[in-house]
Amino acid sequence: MLNNIVSKKIKILFVAIFSITFLTSCSNIAPDSQNQTQILIEYALYDFPLPEDAEIQMDSTVILGSGDLWAGQIILLSKSSPVELIKYFTESAKSSGWNLASSTISEKVLLVFNKDERIATVEISKEDKKSLFSVSQTKAKIAINHPNSIKNTPKSIETELESIEKELESVD
């Protein structure tokens, strides 16, 4: 009986130590991952302006590919109003060598810039308030595509459809 009690206590102690070790190691991984994502963002947006008050939402940020063959989307929240962000992006992007190619202004704002065969889209919208006491924020979704980041398929859809139609005709 005494051996059972000691055995149970040893098992509980072992599980507790293992759990604490596992949780501690996981908490060390998260900052490394965030630091790596921050480095990728800085590389991806090295010449695209970001508002100083913007907070990058790491959990919504996606960067795919590597080298010159990458595409990505960065989500940020800013205390600036949508109008202030429109003004900021249009003026700052121009001074960084980006050209405003098109814009759409409605409930959401879409700004499209280009520079050196790269395309940047900025979507600006008002962030929904999470609670009565939360500060109103504006959300900006920035996506930049480098040349060749999205490869062309060998056959276009029309060509594929034509070949399917020819195969069907030969069956008839």
PyMOL commands that place a pseudoatom at each C-alpha (Angstrom):
pseudoatom trace, name=CA, resn=MET, resi=1, chain=A, elem=C, hetatm=0, pos=[0.000, 0.000, 0.000]
pseudoatom trace, name=CA, resn=LEU, resi=2, chain=A, elem=C, hetatm=0, pos=[2.794, 2.383, 0.897]
pseudoatom trace, name=CA, resn=ASN, resi=3, chain=A, elem=C, hetatm=0, pos=[4.533, 1.504, -2.374]
pseudoatom trace, name=CA, resn=ASN, resi=4, chain=A, elem=C, hetatm=0, pos=[1.340, 2.410, -4.325]
pseudoatom trace, name=CA, resn=ILE, resi=5, chain=A, elem=C, hetatm=0, pos=[1.140, 5.818, -2.670]
pseudoatom trace, name=CA, resn=VAL, resi=6, chain=A, elem=C, hetatm=0, pos=[4.844, 6.509, -3.307]
pseudoatom trace, name=CA, resn=SER, resi=7, chain=A, elem=C, hetatm=0, pos=[4.464, 5.251, -6.896]
pseudoatom trace, name=CA, resn=LYS, resi=8, chain=A, elem=C, hetatm=0, pos=[1.489, 7.550, -7.530]
pseudoatom trace, name=CA, resn=LYS, resi=9, chain=A, elem=C, hetatm=0, pos=[3.340, 10.548, -6.071]
pseudoatom trace, name=CA, resn=ILE, resi=10, chain=A, elem=C, hetatm=0, pos=[6.370, 9.824, -8.259]
pseudoatom trace, name=CA, resn=LYS, resi=11, chain=A, elem=C, hetatm=0, pos=[4.117, 9.590, -11.346]
pseudoatom trace, name=CA, resn=ILE, resi=12, chain=A, elem=C, hetatm=0, pos=[2.396, 12.871, -10.483]
pseudoatom trace, name=CA, resn=LEU, resi=13, chain=A, elem=C, hetatm=0, pos=[5.760, 14.556, -9.875]
pseudoatom trace, name=CA, resn=PHE, resi=14, chain=A, elem=C, hetatm=0, pos=[7.098, 13.218, -13.196]
pseudoatom trace, name=CA, resn=VAL, resi=15, chain=A, elem=C, hetatm=0, pos=[4.004, 14.444, -15.103]
pseudoatom trace, name=CA, resn=ALA, resi=16, chain=A, elem=C, hetatm=0, pos=[4.256, 17.872, -13.427]
pseudoatom trace, name=CA, resn=ILE, resi=17, chain=A, elem=C, hetatm=0, pos=[7.966, 18.239, -14.277]
pseudoatom trace, name=CA, resn=PHE, resi=18, chain=A, elem=C, hetatm=0, pos=[7.362, 17.088, -17.858]
pseudoatom trace, name=CA, resn=SER, resi=19, chain=A, elem=C, hetatm=0, pos=[4.435, 19.503, -18.270]
pseudoatom trace, name=CA, resn=ILE, resi=20, chain=A, elem=C, hetatm=0, pos=[6.374, 22.464, -16.905]
pseudoatom trace, name=CA, resn=THR, resi=21, chain=A, elem=C, hetatm=0, pos=[9.360, 21.651, -19.140]
pseudoatom trace, name=CA, resn=PHE, resi=22, chain=A, elem=C, hetatm=0, pos=[7.129, 21.313, -22.199]
pseudoatom trace, name=CA, resn=LEU, resi=23, chain=A, elem=C, hetatm=0, pos=[5.277, 24.562, -21.547]
pseudoatom trace, name=CA, resn=THR, resi=24, chain=A, elem=C, hetatm=0, pos=[8.502, 26.447, -20.875]
pseudoatom trace, name=CA, resn=SER, resi=25, chain=A, elem=C, hetatm=0, pos=[10.059, 25.234, -24.125]
pseudoatom trace, name=CA, resn=CYS, resi=26, chain=A, elem=C, hetatm=0, pos=[6.923, 26.247, -26.082]
pseudoatom trace, name=CA, resn=SER, resi=27, chain=A, elem=C, hetatm=0, pos=[7.013, 29.744, -24.646]
pseudoatom trace, name=CA, resn=ASN, resi=28, chain=A, elem=C, hetatm=0, pos=[10.597, 30.131, -25.867]
pseudoatom trace, name=CA, resn=ILE, resi=29, chain=A, elem=C, hetatm=0, pos=[9.627, 29.125, -29.420]
pseudoatom trace, name=CA, resn=ALA, resi=30, chain=A, elem=C, hetatm=0, pos=[6.978, 31.853, -29.850]
pseudoatom trace, name=CA, resn=PRO, resi=31, chain=A, elem=C, hetatm=0, pos=[9.349, 34.845, -29.510]
pseudoatom trace, name=CA, resn=ASP, resi=32, chain=A, elem=C, hetatm=0, pos=[11.803, 33.231, -31.979]
pseudoatom trace, name=CA, resn=SER, resi=33, chain=A, elem=C, hetatm=0, pos=[9.007, 32.721, -34.483]
pseudoatom trace, name=CA, resn=GLN, resi=34, chain=A, elem=C, hetatm=0, pos=[7.828, 36.315, -34.048]
pseudoatom trace, name=CA, resn=ASN, resi=35, chain=A, elem=C, hetatm=0, pos=[11.396, 37.608, -34.452]
pseudoatom trace, name=CA, resn=GLN, resi=36, chain=A, elem=C, hetatm=0, pos=[11.781, 35.619, -37.684]
pseudoatom trace, name=CA, resn=THR, resi=37, chain=A, elem=C, hetatm=0, pos=[8.443, 36.939, -38.970]
pseudoatom trace, name=CA, resn=GLN, resi=38, chain=A, elem=C, hetatm=0, pos=[9.546, 40.500, -38.098]
pseudoatom trace, name=CA, resn=ILE, resi=39, chain=A, elem=C, hetatm=0, pos=[12.784, 40.011, -40.086]
pseudoatom trace, name=CA, resn=LEU, resi=40, chain=A, elem=C, hetatm=0, pos=[10.778, 38.701, -43.068]
pseudoatom trace, name=CA, resn=ILE, resi=41, chain=A, elem=C, hetatm=0, pos=[8.419, 41.682, -42.879]
pseudoatom trace, name=CA, resn=GLU, resi=42, chain=A, elem=C, hetatm=0, pos=[11.329, 44.125, -42.802]
pseudoatom trace, name=CA, resn=TYR, resi=43, chain=A, elem=C, hetatm=0, pos=[12.850, 42.390, -45.841]
pseudoatom trace, name=CA, resn=ALA, resi=44, chain=A, elem=C, hetatm=0, pos=[9.532, 42.247, -47.689]
pseudoatom trace, name=CA, resn=LEU, resi=45, chain=A, elem=C, hetatm=0, pos=[8.670, 45.881, -47.045]
pseudoatom trace, name=CA, resn=TYR, resi=46, chain=A, elem=C, hetatm=0, pos=[12.149, 47.365, -47.079]
pseudoatom trace, name=CA, resn=ASP, resi=47, chain=A, elem=C, hetatm=0, pos=[11.044, 50.268, -49.269]
pseudoatom trace, name=CA, resn=PHE, resi=48, chain=A, elem=C, hetatm=0, pos=[7.310, 50.441, -48.604]
pseudoatom trace, name=CA, resn=PRO, resi=49, chain=A, elem=C, hetatm=0, pos=[6.244, 52.978, -45.951]
pseudoatom trace, name=CA, resn=LEU, resi=50, chain=A, elem=C, hetatm=0, pos=[4.474, 51.919, -42.766]
pseudoatom trace, name=CA, resn=PRO, resi=51, chain=A, elem=C, hetatm=0, pos=[2.840, 54.330, -40.309]
pseudoatom trace, name=CA, resn=GLU, resi=52, chain=A, elem=C, hetatm=0, pos=[4.880, 54.767, -37.132]
pseudoatom trace, name=CA, resn=ASP, resi=53, chain=A, elem=C, hetatm=0, pos=[1.893, 54.083, -34.873]
pseudoatom trace, name=CA, resn=ALA, resi=54, chain=A, elem=C, hetatm=0, pos=[1.004, 50.864, -36.708]
pseudoatom trace, name=CA, resn=GLU, resi=55, chain=A, elem=C, hetatm=0, pos=[1.012, 47.575, -34.831]
pseudoatom trace, name=CA, resn=ILE, resi=56, chain=A, elem=C, hetatm=0, pos=[1.676, 44.558, -37.049]
pseudoatom trace, name=CA, resn=GLN, resi=57, chain=A, elem=C, hetatm=0, pos=[-0.727, 41.716, -36.308]
pseudoatom trace, name=CA, resn=MET, resi=58, chain=A, elem=C, hetatm=0, pos=[1.679, 38.755, -36.449]
pseudoatom trace, name=CA, resn=ASP, resi=59, chain=A, elem=C, hetatm=0, pos=[-1.059, 36.115, -36.238]
pseudoatom trace, name=CA, resn=SER, resi=60, chain=A, elem=C, hetatm=0, pos=[-2.673, 37.452, -39.443]
pseudoatom trace, name=CA, resn=THR, resi=61, chain=A, elem=C, hetatm=0, pos=[0.545, 38.104, -41.341]
pseudoatom trace, name=CA, resn=VAL, resi=62, chain=A, elem=C, hetatm=0, pos=[1.508, 35.658, -44.092]
pseudoatom trace, name=CA, resn=ILE, resi=63, chain=A, elem=C, hetatm=0, pos=[4.674, 35.596, -46.190]
pseudoatom trace, name=CA, resn=LEU, resi=64, chain=A, elem=C, hetatm=0, pos=[5.092, 32.832, -48.769]
pseudoatom trace, name=CA, resn=GLY, resi=65, chain=A, elem=C, hetatm=0, pos=[8.113, 31.991, -50.873]
pseudoatom trace, name=CA, resn=SER, resi=66, chain=A, elem=C, hetatm=0, pos=[11.697, 33.131, -50.613]
pseudoatom trace, name=CA, resn=GLY, resi=67, chain=A, elem=C, hetatm=0, pos=[14.200, 35.367, -52.334]
pseudoatom trace, name=CA, resn=ASP, resi=68, chain=A, elem=C, hetatm=0, pos=[12.620, 37.300, -55.195]
pseudoatom trace, name=CA, resn=LEU, resi=69, chain=A, elem=C, hetatm=0, pos=[9.805, 34.749, -55.524]
pseudoatom trace, name=CA, resn=TRP, resi=70, chain=A, elem=C, hetatm=0, pos=[7.681, 35.712, -52.575]
pseudoatom trace, name=CA, resn=ALA, resi=71, chain=A, elem=C, hetatm=0, pos=[4.262, 37.151, -51.940]
pseudoatom trace, name=CA, resn=GLY, resi=72, chain=A, elem=C, hetatm=0, pos=[2.792, 38.228, -48.671]
pseudoatom trace, name=CA, resn=GLN, resi=73, chain=A, elem=C, hetatm=0, pos=[0.135, 39.983, -46.676]
pseudoatom trace, name=CA, resn=ILE, resi=74, chain=A, elem=C, hetatm=0, pos=[0.730, 42.094, -43.603]
pseudoatom trace, name=CA, resn=ILE, resi=75, chain=A, elem=C, hetatm=0, pos=[-2.113, 43.217, -41.365]
pseudoatom trace, name=CA, resn=LEU, resi=76, chain=A, elem=C, hetatm=0, pos=[-1.655, 46.287, -39.204]
pseudoatom trace, name=CA, resn=LEU, resi=77, chain=A, elem=C, hetatm=0, pos=[-3.768, 48.297, -36.831]
pseudoatom trace, name=CA, resn=SER, resi=78, chain=A, elem=C, hetatm=0, pos=[-3.367, 52.043, -36.480]
pseudoatom trace, name=CA, resn=LYS, resi=79, chain=A, elem=C, hetatm=0, pos=[-4.939, 54.699, -34.289]
pseudoatom trace, name=CA, resn=SER, resi=80, chain=A, elem=C, hetatm=0, pos=[-5.058, 56.973, -37.348]
pseudoatom trace, name=CA, resn=SER, resi=81, chain=A, elem=C, hetatm=0, pos=[-8.368, 57.439, -39.145]
pseudoatom trace, name=CA, resn=PRO, resi=82, chain=A, elem=C, hetatm=0, pos=[-8.929, 55.897, -42.592]
pseudoatom trace, name=CA, resn=VAL, resi=83, chain=A, elem=C, hetatm=0, pos=[-8.603, 59.361, -44.160]
pseudoatom trace, name=CA, resn=GLU, resi=84, chain=A, elem=C, hetatm=0, pos=[-5.284, 59.944, -42.386]
pseudoatom trace, name=CA, resn=LEU, resi=85, chain=A, elem=C, hetatm=0, pos=[-4.007, 56.553, -43.588]
pseudoatom trace, name=CA, resn=ILE, resi=86, chain=A, elem=C, hetatm=0, pos=[-5.068, 57.251, -47.182]
pseudoatom trace, name=CA, resn=LYS, resi=87, chain=A, elem=C, hetatm=0, pos=[-3.133, 60.517, -47.057]
pseudoatom trace, name=CA, resn=TYR, resi=88, chain=A, elem=C, hetatm=0, pos=[-0.145, 58.848, -45.376]
pseudoatom trace, name=CA, resn=PHE, resi=89, chain=A, elem=C, hetatm=0, pos=[0.133, 55.970, -47.858]
pseudoatom trace, name=CA, resn=THR, resi=90, chain=A, elem=C, hetatm=0, pos=[-0.365, 58.093, -50.981]
pseudoatom trace, name=CA, resn=GLU, resi=91, chain=A, elem=C, hetatm=0, pos=[2.218, 60.707, -49.902]
pseudoatom trace, name=CA, resn=SER, resi=92, chain=A, elem=C, hetatm=0, pos=[4.769, 58.359, -48.314]
pseudoatom trace, name=CA, resn=ALA, resi=93, chain=A, elem=C, hetatm=0, pos=[4.600, 55.770, -51.070]
pseudoatom trace, name=CA, resn=LYS, resi=94, chain=A, elem=C, hetatm=0, pos=[5.193, 58.462, -53.695]
pseudoatom trace, name=CA, resn=SER, resi=95, chain=A, elem=C, hetatm=0, pos=[8.259, 59.761, -51.855]
pseudoatom trace, name=CA, resn=SER, resi=96, chain=A, elem=C, hetatm=0, pos=[9.552, 56.155, -51.678]
pseudoatom trace, name=CA, resn=GLY, resi=97, chain=A, elem=C, hetatm=0, pos=[9.250, 55.762, -55.443]
pseudoatom trace, name=CA, resn=TRP, resi=98, chain=A, elem=C, hetatm=0, pos=[5.921, 53.904, -55.539]
pseudoatom trace, name=CA, resn=ASN, resi=99, chain=A, elem=C, hetatm=0, pos=[3.334, 55.112, -58.065]
pseudoatom trace, name=CA, resn=LEU, resi=100, chain=A, elem=C, hetatm=0, pos=[-0.369, 55.103, -57.278]
pseudoatom trace, name=CA, resn=ALA, resi=101, chain=A, elem=C, hetatm=0, pos=[-1.857, 53.007, -60.102]
pseudoatom trace, name=CA, resn=SER, resi=102, chain=A, elem=C, hetatm=0, pos=[-5.496, 52.985, -58.966]
pseudoatom trace, name=CA, resn=SER, resi=103, chain=A, elem=C, hetatm=0, pos=[-7.744, 53.571, -55.998]
pseudoatom trace, name=CA, resn=THR, resi=104, chain=A, elem=C, hetatm=0, pos=[-11.249, 52.674, -54.946]
pseudoatom trace, name=CA, resn=ILE, resi=105, chain=A, elem=C, hetatm=0, pos=[-12.903, 54.472, -52.079]
pseudoatom trace, name=CA, resn=SER, resi=106, chain=A, elem=C, hetatm=0, pos=[-16.089, 53.105, -50.528]
pseudoatom trace, name=CA, resn=GLU, resi=107, chain=A, elem=C, hetatm=0, pos=[-16.725, 51.425, -47.198]
pseudoatom trace, name=CA, resn=LYS, resi=108, chain=A, elem=C, hetatm=0, pos=[-13.267, 49.921, -47.678]
pseudoatom trace, name=CA, resn=VAL, resi=109, chain=A, elem=C, hetatm=0, pos=[-10.458, 51.752, -49.416]
pseudoatom trace, name=CA, resn=LEU, resi=110, chain=A, elem=C, hetatm=0, pos=[-8.225, 49.979, -51.912]
pseudoatom trace, name=CA, resn=LEU, resi=111, chain=A, elem=C, hetatm=0, pos=[-4.994, 51.614, -53.072]
pseudoatom trace, name=CA, resn=VAL, resi=112, chain=A, elem=C, hetatm=0, pos=[-2.822, 49.921, -55.703]
pseudoatom trace, name=CA, resn=PHE, resi=113, chain=A, elem=C, hetatm=0, pos=[0.811, 50.988, -56.111]
pseudoatom trace, name=CA, resn=ASN, resi=114, chain=A, elem=C, hetatm=0, pos=[3.565, 49.778, -58.441]
pseudoatom trace, name=CA, resn=LYS, resi=115, chain=A, elem=C, hetatm=0, pos=[7.333, 50.044, -58.482]
pseudoatom trace, name=CA, resn=ASP, resi=116, chain=A, elem=C, hetatm=0, pos=[9.954, 48.089, -60.448]
pseudoatom trace, name=CA, resn=GLU, resi=117, chain=A, elem=C, hetatm=0, pos=[7.447, 45.456, -61.614]
pseudoatom trace, name=CA, resn=ARG, resi=118, chain=A, elem=C, hetatm=0, pos=[6.230, 44.968, -58.045]
pseudoatom trace, name=CA, resn=ILE, resi=119, chain=A, elem=C, hetatm=0, pos=[2.624, 45.560, -57.080]
pseudoatom trace, name=CA, resn=ALA, resi=120, chain=A, elem=C, hetatm=0, pos=[1.465, 46.629, -53.632]
pseudoatom trace, name=CA, resn=THR, resi=121, chain=A, elem=C, hetatm=0, pos=[-2.174, 46.740, -52.596]
pseudoatom trace, name=CA, resn=VAL, resi=122, chain=A, elem=C, hetatm=0, pos=[-3.310, 48.494, -49.441]
pseudoatom trace, name=CA, resn=GLU, resi=123, chain=A, elem=C, hetatm=0, pos=[-6.816, 47.835, -48.146]
pseudoatom trace, name=CA, resn=ILE, resi=124, chain=A, elem=C, hetatm=0, pos=[-7.942, 50.228, -45.425]
pseudoatom trace, name=CA, resn=SER, resi=125, chain=A, elem=C, hetatm=0, pos=[-11.033, 49.660, -43.286]
pseudoatom trace, name=CA, resn=LYS, resi=126, chain=A, elem=C, hetatm=0, pos=[-12.363, 50.672, -39.903]
pseudoatom trace, name=CA, resn=GLU, resi=127, chain=A, elem=C, hetatm=0, pos=[-11.745, 47.983, -37.286]
pseudoatom trace, name=CA, resn=ASP, resi=128, chain=A, elem=C, hetatm=0, pos=[-14.815, 46.861, -35.358]
pseudoatom trace, name=CA, resn=LYS, resi=129, chain=A, elem=C, hetatm=0, pos=[-14.719, 47.889, -31.717]
pseudoatom trace, name=CA, resn=LYS, resi=130, chain=A, elem=C, hetatm=0, pos=[-14.186, 44.878, -29.495]
pseudoatom trace, name=CA, resn=SER, resi=131, chain=A, elem=C, hetatm=0, pos=[-15.644, 46.468, -26.383]
pseudoatom trace, name=CA, resn=LEU, resi=132, chain=A, elem=C, hetatm=0, pos=[-17.121, 49.678, -25.079]
pseudoatom trace, name=CA, resn=PHE, resi=133, chain=A, elem=C, hetatm=0, pos=[-13.757, 50.754, -23.647]
pseudoatom trace, name=CA, resn=SER, resi=134, chain=A, elem=C, hetatm=0, pos=[-11.555, 49.887, -26.630]
pseudoatom trace, name=CA, resn=VAL, resi=135, chain=A, elem=C, hetatm=0, pos=[-9.954, 52.594, -28.720]
pseudoatom trace, name=CA, resn=SER, resi=136, chain=A, elem=C, hetatm=0, pos=[-11.154, 52.901, -32.299]
pseudoatom trace, name=CA, resn=GLN, resi=137, chain=A, elem=C, hetatm=0, pos=[-8.539, 51.618, -34.748]
pseudoatom trace, name=CA, resn=THR, resi=138, chain=A, elem=C, hetatm=0, pos=[-8.105, 51.396, -38.477]
pseudoatom trace, name=CA, resn=LYS, resi=139, chain=A, elem=C, hetatm=0, pos=[-7.036, 48.167, -40.138]
pseudoatom trace, name=CA, resn=ALA, resi=140, chain=A, elem=C, hetatm=0, pos=[-4.653, 48.162, -43.098]
pseudoatom trace, name=CA, resn=LYS, resi=141, chain=A, elem=C, hetatm=0, pos=[-3.990, 45.028, -45.114]
pseudoatom trace, name=CA, resn=ILE, resi=142, chain=A, elem=C, hetatm=0, pos=[-0.867, 45.346, -47.239]
pseudoatom trace, name=CA, resn=ALA, resi=143, chain=A, elem=C, hetatm=0, pos=[0.011, 42.776, -49.891]
pseudoatom trace, name=CA, resn=ILE, resi=144, chain=A, elem=C, hetatm=0, pos=[3.070, 43.011, -52.104]
pseudoatom trace, name=CA, resn=ASN, resi=145, chain=A, elem=C, hetatm=0, pos=[3.769, 40.708, -55.031]
pseudoatom trace, name=CA, resn=HIS, resi=146, chain=A, elem=C, hetatm=0, pos=[7.178, 40.532, -56.638]
pseudoatom trace, name=CA, resn=PRO, resi=147, chain=A, elem=C, hetatm=0, pos=[7.585, 39.642, -60.316]
pseudoatom trace, name=CA, resn=ASN, resi=148, chain=A, elem=C, hetatm=0, pos=[7.241, 35.906, -60.935]
pseudoatom trace, name=CA, resn=SER, resi=149, chain=A, elem=C, hetatm=0, pos=[5.939, 35.305, -57.405]
pseudoatom trace, name=CA, resn=ILE, resi=150, chain=A, elem=C, hetatm=0, pos=[2.841, 33.847, -59.014]
pseudoatom trace, name=CA, resn=LYS, resi=151, chain=A, elem=C, hetatm=0, pos=[3.828, 31.544, -61.824]
pseudoatom trace, name=CA, resn=ASN, resi=152, chain=A, elem=C, hetatm=0, pos=[1.751, 31.297, -64.990]
pseudoatom trace, name=CA, resn=THR, resi=153, chain=A, elem=C, hetatm=0, pos=[0.198, 27.920, -65.623]
pseudoatom trace, name=CA, resn=PRO, resi=154, chain=A, elem=C, hetatm=0, pos=[1.465, 26.163, -68.750]
pseudoatom trace, name=CA, resn=LYS, resi=155, chain=A, elem=C, hetatm=0, pos=[-1.989, 26.146, -70.300]
pseudoatom trace, name=CA, resn=SER, resi=156, chain=A, elem=C, hetatm=0, pos=[-4.575, 28.836, -70.004]
pseudoatom trace, name=CA, resn=ILE, resi=157, chain=A, elem=C, hetatm=0, pos=[-8.117, 27.907, -69.005]
pseudoatom trace, name=CA, resn=GLU, resi=158, chain=A, elem=C, hetatm=0, pos=[-9.336, 28.618, -72.548]
pseudoatom trace, name=CA, resn=THR, resi=159, chain=A, elem=C, hetatm=0, pos=[-6.715, 26.272, -74.036]
pseudoatom trace, name=CA, resn=GLU, resi=160, chain=A, elem=C, hetatm=0, pos=[-7.642, 23.611, -71.509]
pseudoatom trace, name=CA, resn=LEU, resi=161, chain=A, elem=C, hetatm=0, pos=[-11.349, 23.979, -72.333]
pseudoatom trace, name=CA, resn=GLU, resi=162, chain=A, elem=C, hetatm=0, pos=[-10.638, 23.759, -76.066]
pseudoatom trace, name=CA, resn=SER, resi=163, chain=A, elem=C, hetatm=0, pos=[-8.698, 20.521, -75.619]
pseudoatom trace, name=CA, resn=ILE, resi=164, chain=A, elem=C, hetatm=0, pos=[-11.518, 19.038, -73.517]
pseudoatom trace, name=CA, resn=GLU, resi=165, chain=A, elem=C, hetatm=0, pos=[-14.073, 20.036, -76.191]
pseudoatom trace, name=CA, resn=LYS, resi=166, chain=A, elem=C, hetatm=0, pos=[-11.958, 18.383, -78.912]
pseudoatom trace, name=CA, resn=GLU, resi=167, chain=A, elem=C, hetatm=0, pos=[-11.724, 15.207, -76.866]
pseudoatom trace, name=CA, resn=LEU, resi=168, chain=A, elem=C, hetatm=0, pos=[-15.495, 15.192, -76.378]
pseudoatom trace, name=CA, resn=GLU, resi=169, chain=A, elem=C, hetatm=0, pos=[-16.083, 15.751, -80.105]
pseudoatom trace, name=CA, resn=SER, resi=170, chain=A, elem=C, hetatm=0, pos=[-13.830, 12.824, -80.966]
pseudoatom trace, name=CA, resn=VAL, resi=171, chain=A, elem=C, hetatm=0, pos=[-15.817, 10.580, -78.610]
pseudoatom trace, name=CA, resn=ASP, resi=172, chain=A, elem=C, hetatm=0, pos=[-19.109, 11.510, -80.311]
for i in range(1, 172): cmd.bond("trace and resi %d" % i, "trace and resi %d" % (i + 1))
show_as sticks, trace
zoom trace
